[in-house]
Amino acid sequence: MSRNSPEREPAAGWEVDAAAAATESLAAEAGEQLGVDAGAAGEPERPEREEQPKAVGRAPSPAPRRAPEEGDARVVRRLPPAPPLVPPRPAARALSQLVKARGRSRGRGSRRSSGSVRPVTVDSSKARTSLDALKISLRQLRWKEFPFGRRLPCDIYWHGVSFRDNDILSGQVNKFPGMTEMVRKITLSRALRIMQNLFPEEYNFYPRSWILPEEFQLFVAQVQTVKDGDPSWRPTFIVKPDSGCQGDGIYLIKDPCDGRLTGTLHNRPAVVQEYIRKPLLIDKLKFDIRLYVLLKSLDPLEIYIAKDGLSRFCTEPYQEPNPQNLHHVFMHLTNYSLNIHSGKFVHSDSASTGSKRTFSSILCRLSSKGVDIKKVWSDIISLVIKTVIALTPELKVFYQSDIPTGRPGPTCFQILGFDIILMKNLKPMLLEVNANPSMRIEHEYELSPGVFENIPSLVDEEVKVAVIRDTLRLMDPLKKKKEIQSQQVEKPFTSKEDINCELAGDSDSPEAHLPSICLKQVFPKYAKQFNYLRLVDRMANLFIRFLGIKGTMKLGPTGFRTFIRNCKLSSSSLSMAAVDILYIDITRRWNSVTLDQRDTGMCLQAFVEAFFFLAQRKFKLQPLHEQVASLIDLCEYHLSLLDEKRLCRRGRPHQRNPPQMNREAQSAAGSSAPQIIGASKLSHS
Ligand code: ADP
């Protein structure tokens, strides 16, 4: 399979000696410590397919506002449509034989054949490029696929691109409303910037970024200030168009006054970001990591991380950026879709070689060099949880707008692709989040000019099928039913994981033939360590409460006034007239920069800015996050009193504990406030 593999010299200190067997035990070892146990490396071997290559010079740039699925456009243009059923490939065949043998020996196996349980139904009609991996997963699970949709409702709808693909009124869909918008480069940068303002230390895993064109002057000024303070500083910046993907339109600059920026400023919104100049290299090559993260539920927040991911390598040895190499894309950009066009791209014939490898094989190799990979994993887990915490507030606003409480609608889950780079000092840095990570398990091979053949990719299939299959296992509606039942029996399961284990371990269980689940829960498992960061989430709850009309995403002036009044925030120094001016001022500014012009009014980010302003006024001389936490406590306290009064008026006396408040919020609330419980960090309910 290594058709164009050049002889590569391993970089000093990095011998290619990582045994595949060691990968397995290593991932297990790292996982045990961090809650990410035995890696996907432990799964049965399956044949390979590949991600869609970028057709340089052939594919048009994606339309600015489309929701791209990585590699999507080119599939439609150049590939024949995916066959309705994937022909069995060697390893899959072996697996299915094993499954059949087991089925025979037990005389049952599938839910259908047991006669008592109906199979889970999945509508795959909109699965697009994830169809092949989905089909394999469904076969392994023995679930029922509806490739052309179904008149009756299905349990699960698998969408290739967005939540908006269909009007679904029940079941579960694998997309959240608003996710595509939330992870666009500009929106993600904004969400992370809010968190960086509140918690600069905790959110230093995202490179300093500016939004163009609106922050161009700020960018120039801030760079100049740092240069004045440190004349030896020679930064490089990477410019990424907001609508781009797969490295499309990306370029590097050394100087904020670079002429190429002028074009970007006039034509396309973009993010300009500090370039990570010292990445960790393997075989002298830069690489990044694609990790799969399952957002299982938004409220309550549930996050799972796949135990294995992919590492994508550059194809030209790395040098720190200088004016001569700035335009060398094969040196600086790790995108598979770009590097596949390099003559030096090596198609992998194992998980630990070539230009695309499993992440576990990288960890294995690092471990053999003495790197503390448990620390690397725990840093990555922390990065993922913090990033999701930054995204959830606005996602909640989208969710209540698309599926308002009380109206029929599906529940949602979503697999996200996190692109992470390890710095030389092993610190993980977030590059971006993909709402539609490519789930293709094959790649195109150019047999002769213009003639392409689809070739399976072992590495992709190994990682991606496990992610899809185990996502489905976690979302299994029948298992959920069993969970509910189990809560009613005498000896309840201690956790959902116990149920998964029980189901997987029980020889009568329909999952007995499957490997252990490759997705590991990290939230709420580590909630205690991260809950103090969820301030914007609590602000979003306040925001949603005052939105008023169902289906809207923006707060009107009356809603904002009611918020101020109900939370008792106006005073002699903050009149209602001043509140109105604050509303108009901030709302107008935000509406001029945000892309979403659907409703008029105050968006969540504008509300957050107004909230910061109010918090700073009320609780002076504290760090911002404490000011904000104090104000949230105060608001929650007054609202809980209001709720109690309302319940009493309706003749339903209701016993509830008002929220715990920190010292500042308590004194601001006056003598009626409850006793001090602890610091605001711990006060999140
Ligand atoms: P796209 O969605 O177009 O792939 P990314 O943000 O993932 O955009 O950037 C493309 C590639 O550029 C990444 O895979 C990575 O190799 C490189 N890259 C992006 N941001 C940085 C950065 N701040 N420092 C160094 N390299 C970066």
Residues whose N, C-alpha, C, O or C-beta is under 5 A from the ligand:
A	BS01	ADP	P207 I238 G244 C245 Q246 G247 D248 Q273 E274 Y275 I276 D288 H332 L333 T334 N335 D419 L431 E432
